[in-house]
Amino acid sequence: MKFQSFTRAILLSGIALGSVTTLSSPVWAQDEAAADEADASGEIIVTARRREESLIDVPISMTAISGDTLAAQGAVDITALQDKAPNMTMQIARGSNSTLIGFIRGVGQQDPLWGFEPGVGLYVDDVYVARPQGAVLDIFDVSRVEVLRGPQGTLYGRNTIGGAVKYVTNKLGNEFGGKVRASYGAYNQIDLIGQITVPIGDTFSIGGAVAWYQRDGFGKNLTTGAEHYNKDVLAGRISAEFAPSEDVFIRVAADKIIDKSNPRHGTRLVGNGGLAAFQPTASVYDTRAGIGDDNKVETQGVSLTGEFGLSDTLTFKTISAYRDGHTDTLIDFDNTAGPVLDVPAFYDDRQFTQELQLLFEGDRIQGVAGLYYLDARASGAFDTVLGGLNLTTLTSGTVKTKSYAAFADVSFDVTDQFKLSAGLRYTKDDKTGTVFRRNYTGIRSPLFGNTTAVPGLIRSDYTNSRSFEKLTPRVSLSYQPNDDLNLYASYGKGFKSGGFDMRGDAILTPTTVNGYEPETIDSFEVGVKSALLDRKLFANVAVFKSKYKNQQVTVQVPSLAGGIASFVDNAGRGDIWGAELELRAVPSPNFSMNAAVGYTNADYKEFLTFITGGTTPVDVSNAREFQNTPKFTASVSATASGDLLGGTISFTPAVSLRSDAYMFEIPTPALDPDGYFLVDASAAWTSPDDVFKLSVNLRNLTNERYRVGGYNFPGALFGNSIIGYYGPPRTATFNIEYRF
């Protein structure tokens, strides 16, 4: 980020906050959203360690945001978390509408291909979501979202090496009620959301929520005339709760999401290597892609949760869940009308998980022990179409995973002030990968509709199995001289199992049949959590250092033999260190403020790669950078409220900053995003009886153009395909809500 832009952002944030403090005759009160997050003492209650605790008591760097806060500030989906949680990147994956990529403290996974594991675990009501497709969850019927930074391998398993995101939906309770919300905004945005709870007797309730999102595109496909960056999503949840006594709680829940938004093809950033003359689009949201506009993502799941109080100190919990999904998509890498570099694709996945927990709550000992099982299958296929060569390479494959784990995490009050917490998890993953790649003469293979394509060289055709296992410990020591201060130090190890590259080409990279190795991280953290000034100011500070080993880096490069070569490097080792500061202030009844600052310094110490298919690894660490990891992130927001027309009016400005970052490990100046800042604002009026609410959300007020994804396939053979994807422009949304 240029110094002038950084200074401008700081000034804007000061102006925004200044405008709050100069409201005429303000009546200070804690804002509704903050009140939903906190208990009567102003403290936030979380479940980061699989049990309810005060945020101050948890020796983990984390951010907790209520669903009401996200909705009130106009957050469309969970990617808005990156504007509120420090040292976090959460974006819609390049070329998709609902596939999620997440990074925390420099650790994550950008490649959403089936078989690759995410580095940041996503949980919906304690159910692990194994695949990123359909994981860009919209904000509705959500109680809160918790962001846990650093490896969470003890309690959350093998793929939380960077951290975990917990999406906690609302429990039904036993009172009839509900709400409906209608929204209209820029680009003909229409959102309709409704939820209801219906008690049947004193012990049983059923309820549900449905959300329908429609929006025209921010841009246009100049070749086909279709909307580009549009939205067409229908989502719903239904659940039933049975609580015959204080010791028994059973919940059955099901959800489904259908996303028929047009595919995002990006926009070309440079000329196309001497083919047709390059014509830049007038808008970064426009495209000239000619592959088509059909796209559909469908995900669904069902879960059964049971909690049974065995005694005053013991609780047994069981979580059973099944999820599946299917994606049909099109990616036009060249962004021209012709099939220069086109990729039609589909993905399928399904998973069954079972977790058993035994929770213990004694006077001086608290903890949880459990068993975990996952049975998952991810598969898919895609064509890589090189129109200039009249060549198509079909890639297809399947990864079957069975994962077994046993874990325990226990906290012991050594004294009233000193607390020791320790955990250990054993994980074993069995994986079987099947990969098939074949050349065809013609545009597309028979699998994608061209029955006249001539089959050619088989490039990969193998099945292989591997097992990976690891013990991941965690230990922390806390000193709490009083209820309002916690000083802690912790160590944790993260583990992400190895696997097989579904794009692996056994001719170009023969070792691909052996798969790639697991990656691990050792993370050390010291922190302070505090409630100051009679609980009018909450301040959390954390400093961390991590040793990252055998990082799995997916590399895709053009091949002179035709097609694109893919391989996964276990990239040696890297050091990551940084700090986070989070503040929450409630100085008077009608005013609250939140601020967060993050700093991450990530540096490769060794990066071994087999360059151009060589057999001897070469260390290129001096020429590699951590992707999707800006050095600085920051955000600040404030809410002021007062009386108006018998009801309550509130105003919330918000500013977020991100410094320069790298799109991939290899610096690419044409693609790497510059730093940027976003300015948002929201205002709301609530009726005296809290039944009606009118609000407006203004997002990206400065109309910033900021790049969030891209592809890099230079060279005339590939149409010099360097394309970018962008975050939303300035929007305004008006909402009306009725509660009953």
Solvent accessible surface area in square Angstrom, and as a share of the most:
residue,aa,sasa,rsa
1,M,39,0.17
2,K,140,0.59
3,F,156,0.65
4,Q,137,0.61
5,S,41,0.26
6,F,85,0.35
7,T,50,0.29
8,R,134,0.49
9,A,0,0.00
10,I,85,0.43
11,L,111,0.55
12,L,49,0.24
13,S,14,0.09
14,G,43,0.42
15,I,118,0.60
16,A,15,0.12
17,L,38,0.19
18,G,30,0.29
19,S,48,0.31
20,V,0,0.00
21,T,81,0.47
22,T,105,0.61
23,L,70,0.35
24,S,103,0.66
25,S,101,0.65
26,P,44,0.28
27,V,78,0.45
28,W,72,0.25
29,A,33,0.26
30,Q,62,0.28
31,D,20,0.10
32,E,74,0.33
33,A,10,0.07
34,A,5,0.04
35,A,49,0.38
36,D,80,0.41
37,E,28,0.13
38,A,19,0.15
39,D,64,0.33
40,A,117,0.90
41,S,59,0.38
42,G,15,0.15
43,E,7,0.03
44,I,10,0.05
45,I,59,0.30
46,V,0,0.00
47,T,25,0.15
48,A,0,0.00
49,R,13,0.05
50,R,18,0.06
51,R,21,0.08
52,E,139,0.62
53,E,25,0.11
54,S,25,0.16
55,L,15,0.07
56,I,5,0.03
57,D,45,0.23
58,V,0,0.00
59,P,4,0.03
60,I,13,0.07
61,S,6,0.04
62,M,4,0.02
63,T,13,0.08
64,A,13,0.10
65,I,11,0.05
66,S,2,0.01
67,G,3,0.03
68,D,43,0.22
69,T,18,0.10
70,L,1,0.01
71,A,32,0.25
72,A,40,0.31
73,Q,22,0.10
74,G,13,0.12
75,A,9,0.07
76,V,74,0.42
77,D,14,0.07
78,I,0,0.00
79,T,24,0.14
80,A,7,0.05
81,L,0,0.00
82,Q,12,0.05
83,D,25,0.13
84,K,40,0.17
85,A,2,0.02
86,P,3,0.02
87,N,9,0.05
88,M,3,0.01
89,T,6,0.04
90,M,2,0.01
91,Q,22,0.10
92,I,41,0.21
93,A,1,0.00
94,R,20,0.07
95,G,3,0.03
96,S,22,0.14
97,N,22,0.11
98,S,10,0.06
99,T,7,0.04
100,L,19,0.09
101,I,6,0.03
102,G,10,0.10
103,F,9,0.04
104,I,1,0.00
105,R,10,0.04
106,G,4,0.04
107,V,2,0.01
108,G,11,0.11
109,Q,23,0.10
110,Q,9,0.04
111,D,6,0.03
112,P,27,0.17
113,L,7,0.03
114,W,6,0.02
115,G,2,0.02
116,F,7,0.03
117,E,5,0.02
118,P,25,0.16
119,G,0,0.00
120,V,12,0.07
121,G,0,0.00
122,L,11,0.06
123,Y,9,0.03
124,V,24,0.14
125,D,39,0.20
126,D,24,0.12
127,V,9,0.05
128,Y,10,0.04
129,V,19,0.11
130,A,2,0.02
131,R,16,0.06
132,P,15,0.10
133,Q,15,0.07
134,G,7,0.07
135,A,3,0.03
136,V,13,0.08
137,L,14,0.07
138,D,11,0.06
139,I,7,0.04
140,F,12,0.05
141,D,22,0.12
142,V,10,0.06
143,S,40,0.26
144,R,48,0.18
145,V,0,0.00
146,E,0,0.00
147,V,0,0.00
148,L,0,0.00
149,R,4,0.02
150,G,6,0.06
151,P,16,0.10
152,Q,16,0.07
153,G,4,0.03
154,T,4,0.03
155,L,8,0.04
156,Y,6,0.02
157,G,7,0.06
158,R,16,0.06
159,N,3,0.01
160,T,1,0.01
161,I,0,0.00
162,G,2,0.02
163,G,0,0.00
164,A,0,0.00
165,V,1,0.00
166,K,6,0.02
167,Y,0,0.00
168,V,27,0.15
169,T,5,0.03
170,N,49,0.25
171,K,129,0.55
172,L,29,0.14
173,G,43,0.41
174,N,69,0.36
175,E,143,0.64
176,F,124,0.52
177,G,14,0.13
178,G,17,0.16
179,K,44,0.19
180,V,74,0.43
181,R,52,0.19
182,A,39,0.30
183,S,8,0.05
184,Y,119,0.45
185,G,6,0.06
186,A,33,0.26
187,Y,82,0.31
188,N,81,0.42
189,Q,27,0.12
190,I,67,0.34
191,D,15,0.08
192,L,86,0.43
193,I,14,0.07
194,G,14,0.14
195,Q,37,0.16
196,I,72,0.36
197,T,18,0.11
198,V,51,0.29
199,P,38,0.24
200,I,95,0.48
201,G,56,0.54
202,D,125,0.65
203,T,54,0.31
204,F,68,0.28
205,S,3,0.02
206,I,69,0.35
207,G,8,0.08
208,G,23,0.22
209,A,7,0.05
210,V,78,0.45
211,A,0,0.00
212,W,93,0.33
213,Y,11,0.04
214,Q,48,0.21
215,R,44,0.16
216,D,52,0.27
217,G,8,0.07
218,F,26,0.11
219,G,11,0.11
220,K,102,0.43
221,N,1,0.00
222,L,80,0.40
223,T,60,0.35
224,T,64,0.37
225,G,44,0.42
226,A,24,0.19
227,E,74,0.33
228,H,2,0.01
229,Y,8,0.03
230,N,23,0.12
231,K,30,0.13
232,D,38,0.20
233,V,8,0.05
234,L,83,0.41
235,A,3,0.02
236,G,21,0.20
237,R,42,0.15
238,I,112,0.57
239,S,13,0.08
240,A,25,0.19
241,E,11,0.05
242,F,79,0.33
243,A,44,0.34
244,P,60,0.37
245,S,59,0.38
246,E,184,0.82
247,D,83,0.43
248,V,39,0.22
249,F,37,0.15
250,I,49,0.25
251,R,26,0.09
252,V,67,0.39
253,A,22,0.17
254,A,34,0.26
255,D,31,0.16
256,K,79,0.34
257,I,26,0.13
258,I,45,0.23
259,D,3,0.01
260,K,109,0.46
261,S,2,0.01
262,N,27,0.14
263,P,1,0.01
264,R,14,0.05
265,H,1,0.00
266,G,0,0.00
267,T,5,0.03
268,R,27,0.10
269,L,45,0.22
270,V,42,0.24
271,G,28,0.27
272,N,9,0.04
273,G,32,0.31
274,G,78,0.75
275,L,89,0.44
276,A,70,0.55
277,A,91,0.71
278,F,74,0.31
279,Q,113,0.50
280,P,91,0.57
281,T,30,0.17
282,A,113,0.88
283,S,34,0.22
284,V,39,0.23
285,Y,3,0.01
286,D,17,0.09
287,T,1,0.00
288,R,71,0.26
289,A,0,0.00
290,G,27,0.26
291,I,19,0.10
292,G,20,0.19
293,D,36,0.18
294,D,115,0.60
295,N,17,0.09
296,K,82,0.35
297,V,10,0.06
298,E,47,0.21
299,T,12,0.07
300,Q,67,0.30
301,G,9,0.08
302,V,71,0.41
303,S,23,0.15
304,L,81,0.40
305,T,20,0.12
306,G,2,0.02
307,E,50,0.22
308,F,60,0.25
309,G,28,0.27
310,L,108,0.54
311,S,64,0.41
312,D,149,0.77
313,T,52,0.30
314,L,57,0.28
315,T,45,0.26
316,F,63,0.26
317,K,31,0.13
318,T,27,0.16
319,I,6,0.03
320,S,26,0.17
321,A,4,0.03
322,Y,85,0.32
323,R,33,0.12
324,D,35,0.18
325,G,8,0.08
326,H,70,0.31
327,T,8,0.05
328,D,63,0.33
329,T,14,0.08
330,L,22,0.11
331,I,18,0.09
332,D,0,0.00
333,F,15,0.06
334,D,0,0.00
335,N,5,0.03
336,T,24,0.14
337,A,70,0.54
338,G,29,0.28
339,P,53,0.33
340,V,24,0.14
341,L,0,0.00
342,D,7,0.04
343,V,13,0.07
344,P,2,0.01
345,A,5,0.04
346,F,53,0.22
347,Y,32,0.12
348,D,48,0.25
349,D,24,0.13
350,R,116,0.42
351,Q,9,0.04
352,F,82,0.34
353,T,6,0.04
354,Q,41,0.18
355,E,8,0.03
356,L,65,0.32
357,Q,3,0.01
358,L,75,0.37
359,L,27,0.14
360,F,72,0.30
361,E,100,0.45
362,G,20,0.19
363,D,143,0.74
364,R,102,0.37
365,I,73,0.37
366,Q,29,0.13
367,G,5,0.05
368,V,2,0.01
369,A,44,0.34
370,G,11,0.11
371,L,104,0.52
372,Y,26,0.10
373,Y,64,0.24
374,L,1,0.00
375,D,53,0.28
376,A,4,0.03
377,R,76,0.28
378,A,0,0.00
379,S,13,0.08
380,G,5,0.04
381,A,1,0.01
382,F,15,0.06
383,D,0,0.00
384,T,10,0.06
385,V,1,0.00
386,L,2,0.01
387,G,24,0.23
388,G,70,0.68
389,L,86,0.43
390,N,70,0.36
391,L,31,0.16
392,T,0,0.00
393,T,3,0.02
394,L,13,0.07
395,T,0,0.00
396,S,25,0.16
397,G,10,0.10
398,T,22,0.13
399,V,3,0.01
400,K,111,0.47
401,T,1,0.00
402,K,90,0.38
403,S,1,0.01
404,Y,89,0.34
405,A,9,0.07
406,A,43,0.33
407,F,9,0.04
408,A,40,0.31
409,D,0,0.00
410,V,66,0.38
411,S,4,0.03
412,F,84,0.35
413,D,20,0.11
414,V,76,0.44
415,T,56,0.32
416,D,103,0.53
417,Q,71,0.32
418,F,87,0.36
419,K,58,0.25
420,L,74,0.37
421,S,5,0.03
422,A,48,0.37
423,G,9,0.09
424,L,89,0.44
425,R,7,0.03
426,Y,84,0.32
427,T,3,0.02
428,K,60,0.26
429,D,0,0.00
430,D,45,0.24
431,K,2,0.01
432,T,44,0.26
433,G,0,0.00
434,T,52,0.30
435,V,0,0.00
436,F,51,0.21
437,R,10,0.04
438,R,63,0.23
439,N,22,0.11
440,Y,21,0.08
441,T,73,0.42
442,G,10,0.10
443,I,65,0.33
444,R,66,0.24
445,S,0,0.00
446,P,57,0.36
447,L,94,0.47
448,F,35,0.15
449,G,63,0.61
450,N,32,0.17
451,T,117,0.68
452,T,114,0.66
453,A,8,0.06
454,V,89,0.51
455,P,73,0.46
456,G,34,0.33
457,L,99,0.49
458,I,74,0.37
459,R,17,0.06
460,S,2,0.01
461,D,97,0.50
462,Y,30,0.11
463,T,86,0.50
464,N,48,0.25
465,S,70,0.45
466,R,64,0.23
467,S,67,0.44
468,F,10,0.04
469,E,100,0.45
470,K,69,0.29
471,L,97,0.48
472,T,4,0.03
473,P,46,0.29
474,R,25,0.09
475,V,63,0.36
476,S,3,0.02
477,L,87,0.43
478,S,7,0.04
479,Y,83,0.32
480,Q,13,0.06
481,P,49,0.31
482,N,83,0.42
483,D,117,0.61
484,D,45,0.24
485,L,50,0.25
486,N,0,0.00
487,L,71,0.35
488,Y,10,0.04
489,A,46,0.36
490,S,24,0.15
491,Y,52,0.20
492,G,8,0.08
493,K,37,0.16
494,G,0,0.00
495,F,3,0.01
496,K,1,0.00
497,S,1,0.00
498,G,0,0.00
499,G,1,0.01
500,F,1,0.01
501,D,4,0.02
502,M,0,0.00
503,R,29,0.11
504,G,0,0.00
505,D,1,0.01
506,A,30,0.23
507,I,82,0.41
508,L,47,0.23
509,T,18,0.10
510,P,86,0.54
511,T,89,0.52
512,T,13,0.08
513,V,45,0.26
514,N,82,0.42
515,G,20,0.20
516,Y,11,0.04
517,E,76,0.34
518,P,30,0.19
519,E,1,0.01
520,T,20,0.12
521,I,4,0.02
522,D,17,0.09
523,S,7,0.05
524,F,104,0.43
525,E,15,0.07
526,V,82,0.47
527,G,9,0.08
528,V,53,0.31
529,K,4,0.02
530,S,6,0.04
531,A,7,0.05
532,L,78,0.39
533,L,128,0.64
534,D,127,0.66
535,R,57,0.21
536,K,87,0.37
537,L,43,0.22
538,F,13,0.05
539,A,15,0.12
540,N,25,0.13
541,V,62,0.36
542,A,4,0.03
543,V,72,0.41
544,F,5,0.02
545,K,89,0.38
546,S,5,0.03
547,K,79,0.33
548,Y,3,0.01
549,K,94,0.40
550,N,67,0.34
551,Q,18,0.08
552,Q,17,0.07
553,V,5,0.03
554,T,30,0.18
555,V,24,0.14
556,Q,45,0.20
557,V,53,0.31
558,P,46,0.29
559,S,11,0.07
560,L,188,0.93
561,A,71,0.55
562,G,8,0.08
563,G,2,0.02
564,I,20,0.10
565,A,10,0.08
566,S,1,0.01
567,F,28,0.12
568,V,24,0.14
569,D,6,0.03
570,N,33,0.17
571,A,1,0.00
572,G,9,0.09
573,R,123,0.45
574,G,2,0.02
575,D,23,0.12
576,I,0,0.00
577,W,117,0.41
578,G,1,0.01
579,A,36,0.28
580,E,6,0.03
581,L,64,0.32
582,E,24,0.11
583,L,53,0.26
584,R,18,0.06
585,A,15,0.12
586,V,21,0.12
587,P,61,0.38
588,S,28,0.18
589,P,91,0.57
590,N,8,0.04
591,F,27,0.11
592,S,2,0.02
593,M,51,0.23
594,N,62,0.32
595,A,23,0.18
596,A,5,0.04
597,V,71,0.41
598,G,1,0.01
599,Y,50,0.19
600,T,2,0.01
601,N,35,0.18
602,A,20,0.15
603,D,65,0.34
604,Y,12,0.04
605,K,87,0.37
606,E,53,0.24
607,F,2,0.01
608,L,60,0.30
609,T,6,0.03
610,F,83,0.35
611,I,76,0.39
612,T,132,0.77
613,G,37,0.35
614,G,35,0.34
615,T,128,0.74
616,T,99,0.58
617,P,62,0.39
618,V,68,0.39
619,D,78,0.40
620,V,22,0.13
621,S,16,0.10
622,N,160,0.82
623,A,56,0.43
624,R,40,0.15
625,E,58,0.26
626,F,8,0.03
627,Q,20,0.09
628,N,15,0.08
629,T,19,0.11
630,P,9,0.06
631,K,95,0.40
632,F,102,0.42
633,T,6,0.03
634,A,26,0.21
635,S,20,0.13
636,V,28,0.16
637,S,15,0.09
638,A,2,0.02
639,T,16,0.09
640,A,0,0.00
641,S,11,0.07
642,G,10,0.10
643,D,111,0.58
644,L,76,0.38
645,L,153,0.76
646,G,61,0.59
647,G,4,0.04
648,T,60,0.35
649,I,67,0.34
650,S,28,0.18
651,F,61,0.26
652,T,14,0.08
653,P,6,0.04
654,A,15,0.12
655,V,6,0.04
656,S,11,0.07
657,L,14,0.07
658,R,18,0.07
659,S,22,0.14
660,D,71,0.37
661,A,15,0.12
662,Y,80,0.30
663,M,2,0.01
664,F,42,0.17
665,E,11,0.05
666,I,80,0.41
667,P,55,0.34
668,T,15,0.09
669,P,126,0.79
670,A,41,0.32
671,L,0,0.00
672,D,21,0.11
673,P,20,0.12
674,D,100,0.52
675,G,11,0.10
676,Y,16,0.06
677,F,5,0.02
678,L,13,0.07
679,V,14,0.08
680,D,18,0.09
681,A,11,0.08
682,S,11,0.07
683,A,30,0.23
684,A,15,0.11
685,W,55,0.19
686,T,25,0.15
687,S,13,0.08
688,P,100,0.63
689,D,96,0.50
690,D,76,0.39
691,V,39,0.23
692,F,97,0.40
693,K,35,0.15
694,L,84,0.42
695,S,22,0.14
696,V,34,0.19
697,N,9,0.04
698,L,56,0.28
699,R,48,0.18
700,N,6,0.03
701,L,58,0.29
702,T,46,0.27
703,N,49,0.25
704,E,40,0.18
705,R,106,0.39
706,Y,20,0.08
707,R,51,0.19
708,V,15,0.08
709,G,2,0.02
710,G,0,0.00
711,Y,21,0.08
712,N,46,0.24
713,F,6,0.03
714,P,60,0.38
715,G,34,0.33
716,A,57,0.44
717,L,58,0.29
718,F,8,0.03
719,G,0,0.00
720,N,31,0.16
721,S,0,0.00
722,I,17,0.08
723,I,0,0.00
724,G,0,0.00
725,Y,0,0.00
726,Y,15,0.06
727,G,4,0.03
728,P,68,0.43
729,P,3,0.02
730,R,117,0.43
731,T,21,0.12
732,A,30,0.23
733,T,16,0.09
734,F,123,0.51
735,N,18,0.09
736,I,86,0.44
737,E,14,0.06
738,Y,88,0.33
739,R,74,0.27
740,F,92,0.38
